[in-house]
Amino acid sequence: KGVLKRFTSFLASQEIIRQIPRFLGPGPSRANKFPRLISGHIEQEVADAKCLVRLQVKKAMCICVPVGHVGLTADQLRRNIVLTVNFLVSLCPKGWGNIRRLYIKSTMGPAVDLLK
């Protein structure tokens, strides 16, 4: 339980991932921190795990999602916004028919309308 609190994500090989439920029990699955499978180069897998943002979509009217930080360039930020919006649209049953408005907001600045 302490290890699950200290780290945000885990990586494991094919052989080890089969044994995790037997050794650790249901803890990693309940905490949404079950290890990701290492399929290629470990450096690429670590970079992908650092870029991962979990979305918890419930039956809420408003969803707030972090898409970037101050160190990103404008092109990287635009790419993150497009990927996030497309993913959220894919989760909706009616696609774009469920989305009425989109805003982009920085922490201290005003909100900017993307879709009205």
GILINLIN-V785658 format. One line per field, one symbol per residue. ss: DSSP state (A for helix, B for strand, O for the rest). A space follows every 50 residues. Layout:
ss->???
This chain:
ss->OAAAAAOOOOBBOAAAAOOAAAAAOOAAAAOOOOOBBOOOOAAAAAAAAA OOOOOOOOOOOOOOOOOOOOOOOAAAAAAAAAAAAAAAAAAOOOAAAAOO OBBBOOOOOOOBBBBO
